[in-house]
C-alpha cells in the first residue's frame, strides 16, 4: 500500500437523520467507493450536489461533517489506515500530511486576524518550523500563487482583499505545511469566470511546483479536466465511471457521464426584435446611499416581448443594481424606466398593483426566497389570491396547472421547501412568478447555485414557458454558456457601464473589445490543455502591449 499516497477501499459513509416530530433514522450516503491516488497526482471527483464528493474527500481526513460518520471500509494515508488510528495520529495528520481548501474562503478565515498569521498557523501548531521560516514559506507561496506584493500581502485582513485573492491565500494556507495531500473542495465555484481562471492556473502551478497530490472536488467537468490526471464520476454515493481525463471527456461510457459532457448543449434560435419594446431603460445612473460614486452610469438597454436580454458581467459590474432600479428598489439619480409603454415610478411604493403584477423577479437563492413554514401550494397560491382574488377550487385548480407547467405535479402541493431539491425549489419560484401572469420576469443568477444538469433543466423549462406564455426575460448572469443557450440579445456590463450591446449574434462575433474578449476567453472548455493555451495567449498579449 505504500506505493500509493491515498488508498480508499470499499468506503461506506452514513448519516443520522433527525426529522422534526418524527423518529430518527440512519441512511447510507456513500456506498462502497474505492480508488487509489499516487504521489504527485490529481484525482478529480465530479458529480451533482448530494453525490458524495465532499463527504468522500473529507474521509481522507477521517472526518465527517455534522451527523455524518464513516461506517465501513478502509482509508490508508502513507500506508496507515487512518480510520483505525487514535486521536494522536489524526492530530498529526490533519493540517500537516493532509490539508483542505474549502469553497468559501471568506467563511473560512477569521476576520479579526491578519492573513499571514492564519496562513502559518498550521506550521506553528505542528512545530514544523520556526516563525521566521513559516513566514518565508508563506511569502514564497504568495508569490507563487500570483498574489500582489507578496512581502506585505499577509499584513492585510481578509476583508481587505478580493474573493479570488482570498481563495489563493487559502491555497497558500493549505500548502504552507508542505502536505502530501490537499483536498480542494469546489475552490473556484463561487468566483467569476475571469477570477476563476487566475485561481485555477495558480492552483495548478502550485500543485506541479510542490509535487503535492490532490483531490479536486467540483461539479464542473470542464474545470476538473484542466487540473486532473484521472476523474471519478459520482452519483448518489456510487462510482459511475473512473478513467483518465482524456477517456472521460472524449469517450465516456456511461449515460450519466455522457450527459455531463453534453451539458449546455441547448440550441436557442435568436429571435428578431418586434417594433415596440416591453422594457426600455434610458440613461440610468444610480448610486447607493452614503456612496459617493455611481454604481450605474448612463445605462440604456431595451427588451422586446417574448425575448430574452442577458445582462452579463463580473460581480460588482452593476447587473443586480440595474435589476433593483427596474423593480423600484433603488431610485435612480437620472434616467427613466419605461415598461409596456408607460414610465414607471422610481419608488416601489408609488407603483400600481398592475406594475407590480406584470414585472416579477426570480432570485438566485431559492432557499431564502421562500417562507420555510409555508407549503408549496401556499407559496404559489399567494399571488393568485393577491392579484386575481382566486380562492377555493378555482385557486387550487390554477396551482395544479402551474405545478404541471414546471413539470413537478400535484404531489408536491403539501410539501415544504426543505423537502425539495435545489432545482425543485427554483422551479417553485418560477411557478410563483408565473402565477402573476407577468409580461417580464427578471431572472437574477437563477442557475448559478445549481449543478450543471439541474441548471440545464431550468434553462430548458424557462425557454419552453417563454414559448407558451410569451413572457420576456431579463436574465442576469456571469455564465457565458448560459447566455449562449438562452439569450436573444446581450448587454455586457463592466464597472457600472454597458461596454457592448446588441443581438447575440452581433455581441458574440469578433472583433471584441478587451473586456468582452476577456469574458469569452475565460469560459472553461472541455478540452485538455485549454487552460495552458489561455494563459499562454494572455502572456503573449501582455508582452505585445
Secondary structure, DSSP 8 states (H G I E B T S, - for coil): -TT-SEEEEEEEEEEEE--TTS--EEEEEEEEEEEEE-TT-EEEEE-STTSSHHHHHHGGGT---TTEEEEEEEEEETTEETTS--HHHHHHHBTTTEEEE-S-HHHHS-TTSBHHHHHSHHHHHTT-S-HHHHHHHHHHHHHHTT-SSHHHHTTSBGGGS-HHHHHHHHHHHHHHT--SEEEEESTTTTS-HHHHHHHHHHHHHHHHHHT-EEEEEES-HHHHHHH-SEEEEEETTEEEEEEEHHHHHHS--SHHHHHHHTTT----------SSEEEEEEEEEE--TT--S-SEEEEEEEEETT-EEEEE--TTSSHHHHHHHHHTSS--SEEEEEETTEE--SSGGGS-HHHHHHEEEE-S-HHHHS-TTSBHHHHHHHHHHHHH---HHHHHHHHHHHHHHTT--GGGTT-BGGGS-HHHHHHHHHHHHHHTT-SEEEEESTTTTS-HHHHHHHHHHHHHHHHHH--EEEEEES-HHHHHHH-SEEEEEETTEEEEEEEHHHHTSSS--HHHHHHHHTS--SSTTHHHHHHHHHHHHHHH-
